[in-house]
């Protein structure tokens, strides 16, 4: 009844990593051509940093974390 149970369970981390990697590749593949020109690369990096800062400040405000 439990033949190969642990072998089957050991496959789940590999499946999880594959799914996450596929999501990131599909999300960032369309942005790759924008890094070929310096002007768009700088703008894209600025947008990414701005997004990270925005999410950080929003989560700190929502969770009531004191600023550094």
Phi and psi in degrees as a GROMACS rama.xvg file:
@    title "Ramachandran Plot"
@    xaxis  label "Phi"
@    yaxis  label "Psi"
@TYPE xy
-105.255  31.5197  UNK-2
-65.5388  123.359  UNK-3
74.1105  18.7583  UNK-4
-61.1039  -50.369  UNK-5
-71.0178  -29.5822  UNK-6
-66.5801  -39.7806  UNK-7
-67.2884  -42.5612  UNK-8
-64.6939  -34.3559  UNK-9
-70.1362  -13.4474  UNK-10
-81.2449  -20.2182  UNK-11
-62.6004  -42.2347  UNK-12
-60.3212  -39.3872  UNK-13
-65.0189  -40.4476  UNK-14
-62.8552  -44.0544  UNK-15
-61.481  -45.6724  UNK-16
-63.0492  -40.0379  UNK-17
-63.9464  -42.7568  UNK-18
-64.0891  -46.3062  UNK-19
-63.5048  -42.7592  UNK-20
-62.2483  -40.6944  UNK-21
-64.1957  -38.208  UNK-22
-64.4914  -45.7721  UNK-23
-65.3456  -40.9486  UNK-24
-64.4162  -41.3827  UNK-25
-71.6413  -27.2252  UNK-26
-78.5431  -37.1717  UNK-27
-101.445  -9.70115  UNK-28
-61.5352  -41.058  UNK-29
-66.5518  -19.4697  UNK-30
-85.5293  -14.8069  UNK-31
-58.4048  -43.5061  UNK-32
-63.5847  -23.649  UNK-33
-71.1347  -19.7975  UNK-34
-81.9145  -2.56049  UNK-35
-77.0909  -30.0756  UNK-36
-102.15  133.806  UNK-37
-60.1046  -37.0353  UNK-38
-66.0397  -47.0934  UNK-39
-71.4095  -30.5665  UNK-40
-65.3767  -43.3064  UNK-41
-65.1318  -42.3768  UNK-42
-64.1851  -41.8195  UNK-43
-67.1143  -40.4654  UNK-44
-64.241  -40.041  UNK-45
-62.5461  -40.7603  UNK-46
-65.8717  -42.9671  UNK-47
-63.1596  -44.2383  UNK-48
-64.7852  -42.5772  UNK-49
-61.2319  -39.1654  UNK-50
-65.181  -43.3694  UNK-51
-63.0463  -43.4702  UNK-52
-64.317  -42.7912  UNK-53
-60.5696  -46.8173  UNK-54
-64.9662  -40.0375  UNK-55
-61.4908  -48.9774  UNK-56
-65.2097  -38.9816  UNK-57
-63.7971  -45.6184  UNK-58
-65.9013  -38.1624  UNK-59
-62.8095  -41.2933  UNK-60
-68.0634  -39.6319  UNK-61
-69.8467  -35.8183  UNK-62
-91.2664  -7.39793  UNK-63
73.5075  28.3071  UNK-64
-80.6272  132.667  UNK-65
-68.6625  144.006  UNK-66
-68.1289  156.91  UNK-67
